[in-house]
Amino acid sequence: MRMGRIFALVAGGLALCIALLLLAVYVTRDEDNIQADNILAENFTLAVARAGREGTPLELREVARFPWDRVLLVQAGTSRAEISRKLGREWTGIDTVDGGDLLIFLRDDEVVRFADYRGNRQFAGFERPFDELPDTLRVEGAEIRAAG
């Protein structure tokens, strides 16, 4: 009988600790933050390199195969406050380690995904710190430009 009580107390204490842990995670969560899409960043960077090597146009819709209607190009180092003003709402994207130009994919003015460009080429012929990217890009030498 005594063992049963001890077991019940230990089980109850364990359940209480787990409940407190879950409560702490729930209360301190920050669900509004969005993380950079690392796979998209790598695929875009590889597509830029391939287009430069092969001399072919880079089709963004081939690289980003998810629903989006426009892409905002954001210069590296642009402040969170500036991005928030441009988007018309708080920018909650988690900063990336690589620090390259950001590509923010939007659908109906809502952020769908974002990625950073991790290569050595520079975007040329675009307004800074913000511009919209066309669906097709041209890679020439050390530059990424709008096609056409």
C-alpha positions as CSV (number, residue, x, y, z in Angstrom):
1,M,0.0,0.0,0.0
2,R,2.8,2.4,0.9
3,M,4.6,1.7,-2.5
4,G,1.4,2.6,-4.3
5,R,1.2,6.0,-2.6
6,I,4.9,6.8,-3.3
7,F,4.4,5.8,-7.0
8,A,1.3,8.0,-7.2
9,L,3.2,11.0,-5.7
10,V,6.1,10.5,-8.1
11,A,3.7,10.2,-11.1
12,G,1.8,13.2,-10.0
13,G,5.0,15.3,-9.5
14,L,6.2,14.2,-13.0
15,A,2.9,15.1,-14.6
16,L,3.0,18.5,-12.8
17,C,6.6,19.1,-14.1
18,I,5.6,18.3,-17.7
19,A,2.5,20.5,-17.4
20,L,4.7,23.4,-16.2
21,L,7.2,22.8,-19.1
22,L,4.4,22.9,-21.6
23,L,3.0,26.0,-20.1
24,A,6.4,27.7,-20.2
25,V,6.8,26.8,-23.9
26,Y,3.3,28.0,-24.8
27,V,3.6,31.3,-22.9
28,T,7.1,32.2,-24.4
29,R,6.4,31.2,-28.0
30,D,6.7,33.7,-30.7
31,E,4.6,32.2,-33.5
32,D,4.6,35.3,-35.7
33,N,8.3,34.8,-36.6
34,I,9.0,33.3,-40.0
35,Q,12.2,31.5,-40.8
36,A,14.2,31.9,-44.0
37,D,13.6,29.0,-46.5
38,N,17.2,27.6,-46.7
39,I,16.4,25.2,-49.4
40,L,14.9,28.0,-51.6
41,A,18.0,30.1,-50.9
42,E,20.3,27.3,-52.0
43,N,18.2,26.5,-55.1
44,F,18.1,30.1,-56.1
45,T,21.8,30.5,-55.6
46,L,22.5,27.4,-57.6
47,A,20.1,28.5,-60.4
48,V,22.0,31.8,-60.6
49,A,25.3,30.0,-61.0
50,R,23.9,27.6,-63.6
51,A,22.3,30.4,-65.6
52,G,25.6,32.3,-65.6
53,R,27.5,29.3,-66.7
54,E,25.1,28.2,-69.4
55,G,24.0,31.7,-70.6
56,T,20.3,30.8,-70.2
57,P,17.6,32.9,-68.6
58,L,16.7,32.2,-65.0
59,E,13.0,31.6,-64.5
60,L,12.0,32.3,-60.9
61,R,8.9,30.2,-61.3
62,E,11.1,27.2,-62.0
63,V,13.0,27.8,-58.8
64,A,10.1,28.8,-56.5
65,R,7.4,26.2,-57.3
66,F,4.8,27.5,-54.8
67,P,2.0,30.0,-55.2
68,W,3.3,33.7,-55.3
69,D,2.5,36.7,-57.3
70,R,5.4,39.0,-56.8
71,V,8.9,39.0,-55.3
72,L,10.4,41.9,-53.4
73,L,14.2,42.3,-53.6
74,V,15.6,43.8,-50.4
75,Q,19.1,45.0,-50.2
76,A,21.3,43.3,-47.6
77,G,21.6,45.4,-44.4
78,T,18.1,47.0,-44.8
79,S,16.7,47.5,-41.3
80,R,13.7,45.6,-40.0
81,A,11.9,48.9,-39.6
82,E,12.4,49.8,-43.3
83,I,11.2,46.4,-44.4
84,S,8.2,46.7,-42.1
85,R,7.3,50.1,-43.6
86,K,7.6,48.7,-47.1
87,L,5.4,45.7,-46.3
88,G,2.9,47.8,-44.4
89,R,3.1,45.4,-41.4
90,E,5.8,44.3,-38.9
91,W,8.5,42.3,-40.6
92,T,8.9,39.1,-38.5
93,G,11.4,37.3,-40.7
94,I,14.3,35.8,-38.7
95,D,17.6,37.2,-39.9
96,T,19.8,34.9,-41.9
97,V,23.4,34.2,-41.1
98,D,24.7,34.8,-44.6
99,G,23.4,38.3,-44.9
100,G,22.8,38.4,-48.7
101,D,20.1,40.3,-50.5
102,L,16.6,39.0,-49.5
103,L,14.0,37.8,-51.8
104,I,10.5,38.1,-50.2
105,F,7.9,36.1,-52.0
106,L,4.4,37.6,-51.6
107,R,0.9,36.4,-52.5
108,D,-1.9,38.9,-52.2
109,D,0.5,41.2,-50.2
110,E,1.1,38.5,-47.6
111,V,4.6,37.0,-47.1
112,V,4.6,33.4,-48.4
113,R,8.4,32.7,-48.0
114,F,11.7,34.5,-48.0
115,A,15.2,33.5,-48.8
116,D,18.6,35.2,-49.1
117,Y,20.9,35.1,-52.1
118,R,24.1,33.4,-51.1
119,G,26.2,33.9,-54.2
120,N,28.9,36.4,-55.3
121,R,27.0,38.1,-58.1
122,Q,25.3,41.5,-57.6
123,F,21.8,42.5,-58.5
124,A,22.2,45.3,-61.1
125,G,19.6,47.7,-62.5
126,F,17.3,47.5,-59.6
127,E,16.2,50.2,-57.2
128,R,17.7,50.1,-53.7
129,P,16.9,49.2,-51.0
130,F,13.7,47.8,-52.5
131,D,12.5,46.7,-55.9
132,E,10.4,44.0,-57.5
133,L,12.0,41.2,-59.4
134,P,10.6,40.1,-62.7
135,D,9.8,36.4,-63.3
136,T,12.8,36.1,-65.6
137,L,16.3,37.2,-64.8
138,R,19.5,37.3,-66.9
139,V,22.9,36.5,-65.4
140,E,25.8,38.1,-67.1
141,G,29.3,38.0,-65.6
142,A,29.1,39.3,-62.1
143,E,25.6,40.7,-62.4
144,I,22.0,39.6,-62.1
145,R,19.6,41.7,-64.2
146,A,16.1,41.8,-65.4
147,A,15.7,39.8,-68.7
148,G,14.6,41.7,-71.7
